[in-house]
Amino acid sequence: MDKLTIVGTFTFVILFFSVLFSFFLLTVKPKNKIGNKLLAIYFIAFAIHISVFFYSQYIELPSVIEMLRDQIIDLSSPLLFLYLLANIYSDFKFRLIHLLHVLPLIIGILIFTPRFYGVSESDRILFTENFNSQIEVKISYVVSTLISLFYLILMFSELKKYKTLLIENYSNTSSFNYKWLYQLTLVVSFIFAFSQCKQVYKFIGSDVDTLNLMRLLLIIVLLGFLLWIVLKSMYQPELFKAIDSRHLLITEELKKKDVVTEIDNVVKSQIKSLERFMEEKEPFLDASLTIQKLAFQFGIPSRELSILINHHLNQHFFDFITTYRIKKAITLIENPSNKNLTVLEILYDVGFNSKSPFNKAFKKHTGLTPTEYRKHLHKKDLNIK
């Protein structure tokens, strides 16, 4: 079996899973309908683009359809970016401005219009005979690469903002989808880089076997990418929890004219009251505590509390709450009457909802894991005796 046949076989498998997964995304009834639809459209466009490796062995399509099939991939970066936004913000909605994301495809079509789309079929055939040497192809490649890079930068920028919003407003961030979206963006970046290497070799290389091998490797990577997303969506549906787009970064809040940025006597009094409230009422024991919930309990606007913690105390809300939780955990561990409590029971008691973040935070504050800390205490007790 030669490389082209293997590529065709893998392509068929990808087409099958892409269509099946897209159908699932379009028919299932999740909370994030827009995100699912965007991902479904992405996989449909993706399947159309790579389908040539399968059907070219059996049929030959008109050159215009072939060109459109090839250029539909220009929608992939905009679709993934919109998918990212739809999964970050729970209130994401389509607006007219989002139609601008069709521009990459329109630009690609315009580049080829004078000497391809706007000419006769016979002229198109002549154009495609030396396709890779045509100036339009090279211009299109450069433009497409720059657009893809632009969208990758946008995606990483949104993820950075998302991470900051989470730690400024939520005490537990593990239930949100930041990690999943960050992994997705990293994988897409890797595929983009590998695809660019293949494309560059297509222009400068002369060994057909090497090019086919690169195509085969890319197809295998794409199949792995597809299966990874399918498995993620099946086994971890909680990955699709999102936040409200009305959240503002503390840096954006501080730009407003009515915000007090200096620590005056009123601010000092609020800080002392907040610290006393945290120690006496222990609101941090609530695993789902947010800055809005704490503000309501403390009796001040959430915006004011956010500035108090994230700016005046120079701590993100997440770190602020975590500090109190770890202090409480240490108290529980050091209490001899709690020697039968497991680490899992302790972490749930103090407001954590999973072991990994608890161990990480505990070690950051004490230099030891909870289990190591408990063993250390036990050794100290034995030495004293």
N, C-alpha and C positions, 0 to 999 in steps of 0.2 A: 504494500500500500504506500503510494508516494505522499509527499507532504501536502499537496493540494487536496488529495482525497481526505486526508486526516483533518485538514482545516475545514473542509466542507462538512465532515461528520460532526466536529465540535461545534461548528456554526449552527447546524441543525438542532443540536441539543440546546444551545443558547436561545435560538428562536423559539423552541418549544417552551422552555421555562419562562422566557420573557413574556410571551403571549399569555401563558397560564397565570403568571404572577400579576400581570397587568389586569387581566379579567378579574382576579381575586380582589385587587385594590379598588377597582371600579364598582364592584358589587357589594363588598363588605360594608357594614355600617359602623364605622369607628367614630371617635370624637373628632379626629382631625381629618375631615373629608377632603378639604382642599389639598393638604399635604399628600394624601394618598393619590388623588387625581393627578397631581403634578408628577409624582414618582411613576405612575402608570404611563403617562404621556412620555416621560423620559425613556422608559424601557421600550415603548412602542417605536419611538424615533431611533433609539439605539439599535433595535432589531431590524428596522428598515435599512439602516445604514450598512450593517454588516451582512445583510442577507445575500449580497452579491457573491460571497464566497461559497454559498450553497447553490443558488439557482443558476449561476453562470455556466455550470456544467451541463445544464439541460435546456435553457432558453436564452434568447437574446432580446433585450428590451430596447425600445427606441432611445436614441442618444439623450434626448431631453429628459426622459424619465430617469435614465441612469445618472445624469448630472444632478437632478433634484434629489435623488436617493443619496448621492454622495454628500450633498450640501446640507441635508437635514440635520447632520451632526452639529451644525453651527448653533442649533437650539439647545444642545445638551448642557452647556455651561449656564445659560440663563435659567433653564428649567431646574437645575440643581441648586442654583442660588435662591430661586423662589421657594423651592422645597425646603431649603434651610430656614428661610424666614417664616414659612408656614409652621415649622416645627419649633421654632424659638418662641414665636408670639401666638398665644391662644386666640387672639382676636384678629388675626391676619385675614384680610379680605382682598379680592382682586379690585384694582382701581384702574382707571384709564391710563395712568402713567406707566403701569406694568406692561402696556403694549410696546413700550420702547425696547423691551427685551427681545422683540422680534427683529430688531435692527441688524444683529449679526447675520441672520439669514438673508435679509433684504440686501445688505451690503455685498454679500457673497454673490447673490444673483446679479446685481448691478455690474459687478466686475466682469462677469462673463456675458452680459447682454450684447455688447457691440459685435463681438466676433463669434458668439455661439448661439445664444437664445434668439438674437435678432436676425439670424441668417437662415438660409435654406438648409435642408437636411444633408444635401451633398457637401456643403461647406462645413457643416458640423462634423461630418465623417472625416474630412481632411484635417480639421482641428484636432480631433481625438487621436489621429494616427501618430502625431508627435506630441501627445498630451503633456508629458512632464517637462518638455522644453519650452512650452508656451509661456509667455511673460505673465499672462493672466493667472496661470496656475501658481507661479512663484509669488505673485502679489497676494493672491488669495491665501496662500499658506502663511505668509508673514502676518497678514491682517488677522487671520483666524487664530494664530498663535498668540498675538498680542491681546486679542479679545479674551481668550481663555485664561491668560495670565491675569488680566484685569479682574475677571470674575473670581479667580482663586484668591486674589488679594482681598476682594470684597468679602468673600466667605470667611477668611481668617480674621478680618477686621470685625465682622459681625459676631464671630465666636468669642473674640476677645471682649467685646462689649457685653455679650451674654454672660460670660463668666464673672465679670465685675458686677453686673446686676444681681446675679445669684448670691454672691458673697456679701453684697450690701443689703440684701433684703430677706434672705432666708437662712435659717439656722441649720437646716439639713439640705445639702445639695445633691446627694447621691441618688435621689429619686427622680431627678431631672435628666434630660436627654443630652446634656452638654458633652459627656464623654463619647456617646454614640455619634453625635454630629461631628465631633472633632476627628474621631477615627475615620468616619466617612470621607471627610475632606482630605485627610492624609492619604487615604487609599486612592481617591480620585487624582490627587497630585502625583502620586507614583505612576498611575496609569497614563496620565497626561505626559509625564517625562518619558516613559517608555515608548509611547506612541510617537512622540516627537523624534526620538532616536530612529525609529523605523521609517518615519517620513523623510528624515534627512538622508538616510541611506538610499531611499527610493530615488532621490534626486542625484546623488553622487556615486552610488554603488553600481556595480555591473554584474555581480554574481546573483543570478535568479534564485539559486538554492538558498543562499544566505537570507535573501529577502523573504522567501517562503518560510524559512525557519523562524524569522522574526515575527511574521504574521501568525504562525502557529503558536508561538510563545504568548503573543498578545491575546490571541483568542482564548488560550488556556487561562490567562490572568483574568480576562473578562468573565469567563465562566465561573471562576472562583469568586469574583466580585459579586456576581449575580446570586450565587448560592449563599454567600455570606449574608447578603441583605435579606434574602428569603428566610433563612434560619433565624436571623435577628428579629425579624418582624413576627415570626411564629412563636418563638420561645421567650421573647422579652417585649411584650406589648406595652409595658409600662414606660418604655423608652420615649413614648410620644407625649409625655407631660410637658407643658409649655408655660410661659409667663405672659403677663399682660404687657402690651406695647406701651402703655402709659407710664411704666416705670421710667424714672429718669436717673441717670448716673449722678453721683454726688457732685462731680465736677460741673455738670449742667445746672444743678440746683444752686451751686455757689455763685453762678453768674448772675442770678436774679438780684435785683437792687435791694429787696427787703430782707436779705439774709445777713445775719450778724456773723461775721467771720472771725472776730476776735473773742478771746475768752474774757468776759467781764464777770462781775459778781453774780449776775443772774444765771449765767451759764455755769459758773462754779457751783452754785446752789442746786441747779438741775442735775449736775453730775453726781453730787453727793446724795441727792434724793434718789436718783436712779440706782446707784450702787447699793443704797440701803434697801430699796425695793427688791432688787435682784436677790439679796441675801436673805431677806425676810420672807418674801412671797414665793421665791424659787420658780418663776415662770419658765425658766429654761428647761424644766423637766418635761415640758410639752414637746414631743418629737416634731410636731408640725408647726412649731412657733415661727412666725414671720414678723417682720418689723411692724407691719400693720396691726397684728394681734397684740404685740407688746405695747405699742403706742396706745391702743384702746384700753388696755389694762392699767397702764401708767397714767393715762389721762391727759395726753398731749397729742397734737397732730402727728401723723406718721412722718411727714416731711421734716418737722422740727426734730423728732427723735433721730431720724436718719442723719441729719446734720450734726446732732449732738454726738452720736457714736462714730459715724464714719469720718467726720471732720475734726471735731473738738477732741475726741478721745484718740483720734488717729488709728482707729481700728475698724476693720470691716465688721459688719454686724455678725457674720458667720464666726469670725475669730473671737468676737466679744462674747457670744453665747457659748462657744466651745470652751473658753477659759473657765467659765462658771461650771460647766458640765464636768470638766476634768477635775476641778477642785472638789466637787461633790463626789465623784468617783473615788478619789484618793481618800476622802473621809470615810466612805463606805468600806473600802479595802482595809483601812487602818483600824476599823472598829472590830475588836475581837468577836463580838456577837454575830458578825456577818461572815465568819470564816467558811460557812457552808454555801454561801452565795457563789454561783459560777460567774465567770467574766461576762458571759452572755446575759445573765440576769442583771448584772450591774450596769452594763451599757444601756440596756432598755430602761432601767430605773432612772438613769440620769438624762435621758432624752435622745440618745443615739438610736438609729434604726438599722445599723449594720455593723459588723465586727471590724471590717477593714478601716473605715474612717476613725473608729474609736481607737484602735491600736495605733494608728498613725498619729492622731492628735495626742494620745497619752504619752507616746514616746517623745514627741516634740516637746512636751512640757516637762517630762521627768527624766528623759534619757533612757528609759526602760519601757518595755511592754508591760501591760497590766499583770501578766503571769510572772514576769521577771521581778516586778515590783513586789508582788505578794511573796515570792520566794525570798527576796532580800529582807523583807520584814520578818519572815519566819526565822531566818538565820540570826537576825539581830536579837529576837526574843530568846532563842536558844543560848546565845552568847551571854545574855544578861542573866539567864538562869544558871 
